[in-house]
């Protein structure tokens, strides 16, 4: 199930992020780089506790960070699903849109259907999965856009990690800053 909640953060935590002018740093991951900044323990605890309240289940944070994409930086489609992260398979991911968006164009998080595999990779070959991500994650003709959950400041989006997804569009004129968390449900 995919769900989203508007006005997720307290105003205090949202303001804390907006007033923080620390730089995002490049974090290379093989053939791709992300620009990230780490959240405070207070921020993480708030998000975890709210997700537990919403889902009425305990959750375990596997990895969380703020991410920035902007013109000339992190500008690939990279359609993918989230598999092993820090030696664990997360159940779900969240994207929390942190800043207001001035664009009049559609933007947010896109969900895709692969022409062969559908909306999730159902194969059991690591080799084929790696090939799919390396060779087809940028080929729009291999995919059908199914939906875009629109970017709105302080909107939390939660979805199963197995779904193929990407940011939308692939490049932004103004920085796109989001909070990302991968988690397991207990």
N, C-alpha and C positions, 0 to 999 in steps of 0.2 A: 504494500500500500504506500502510495505517495501522499504526503500531507504537507500543508504549509500553514503557518500562523503569523499573522501580522502583529506588530508591536510586541515582539517577543522579549526584548531586553528591557530592563529598568532604564529610566532616563539617565540615571547616574552612571550606569555602565556604558551606555551609548555615548554619553558626553565624554567619559574617560577615554574612550577610543578616539573620538573625533578631535580631542585636544592633544592627543599624543602625537608628537611630530618625529618620533624615532623612525629611522630608515628601515625599509624592507631590504633584506639581504638575499643575494643569489644563493640558491640551494640546488646544486646539480644532482640529477638522478639519472645516471647513464647518459642517454642521448638527449635529454630534456632538462631544462632548468626552470625552477619556480622561484618567485621572489616572495619571501615569507617574513613574518615577524611573530614571535611567540607571545601567547596570551598570559596574563597573570593567573595565579592560582585562584584568585577571587573570581575572575571571569569564567574560568573552566568550571569551578564549583557551581556557579550560578546556572550555567548551561546544563550541566549534568543533572542538577536537582530539578530543573524545569522539565527536562526530557523525561526523567523518571516520573514526575507528577503527571505529565501528559499521557505517557504510554502505560502508566501504572505498572511499571516493571523496573527493576534495577538495571543500570547500564554500566558498562566498563568502557572508559575512554581509552582507545588504543593510540590515537595520535590526533592532536589538534594544533591549528596554527591560523594566523591571518595570512591571506594571499592577495597579491596585487598583480593585475594584468593591465597593461596599457600599450599605447602605440609603440611599436618597436620592441616590446618586451612581453614574452609569453603570448605569442600571437598565432598559434596553431589551433586547428580544430581539436586534434587529439581526442577523437571519439573513442571512448573506452568504458570499461567497468572496473570497479575497484576490487582487486584480488588481495593477495597477501601483503600486509603492511606490518612491518616490525615483527615478522614471523607469525602473524595471526591473520585469520580471515575475518574481517569485520562483517557484521550483519547489515548495518545501516550506515549511512553517511548523512551529514547535514551540511547545508550551505546557508549561512546567515548573511544577508546583504547589509553591509555596514553604512554605506553613505547614500545620500540622495542621488538620483540619477537625472541628469539634465537632458539626456538624449530623447528625441522624439521617435527614434527607431526602436523596434522590438529588441529587447535584450533580457537576459536572465540565464537560466539553466535549461538546456535542451535535452530531451529524451529521444533516442533514435531506435530504429529497427534496422538490423542488418538484413540484407536481401537473402542471405542463406540461413543465418542463425536466429533471426527474430530479435526480440528485445533483450534477450539474455544469451550468453554463450552456454550452450548445453553440452558441448563436447567434453571429452575427458583427456584430450591431448594437450599437454603444456606446449609442445612444439607448435601445434596449430594455433593455439591461443596467442603465443608470442608472434607468430607470423601475421595473424590477423591485426594485431596492434601495430606492428612495425610497417606492414605493407598497405593496410586499408584504413587506418585511423584518420587519414587526411583526404581520402578519396570519397567525395560527396556522392558519387554515383553508385557506391556500394551501400548507401544508407538511405532510409526514408525518415524525414523529420516527423516525429509523432506529436510532440507538444513542446511548448516552452513555458516554464513557470516564470512570470515576469519579475524583473528586478524591481524591488521596492525597499527603501530604507527600512531596516529593522524587521524584515520578513525572514522567517526561518523556514527552510525547506528540508524535509526529511524523506529519504527514499532508500529502498533496498540497494545495497552495493552491487548486486548482480546486474542491474539495469545499465544498458549502454547510455552514456550521457556525455555532455560537454558544456563548456560555457557557450553563450550565444549572444552576439556573433563571435567570430573567432578573434577579432581585434577591436579595441576600444580607443577612441580619441582621448577621452578623459579616463583616469585610472578607475578600474573596477576593483574594489576592495571588499573582500568577503572573509568570514570566519568559516573554517572547514573543520569538521570533526568526524572521525571514523570510530564507530563503537560497536560493541557486542551487547546483546540483550540477554540478561540472565533470567 
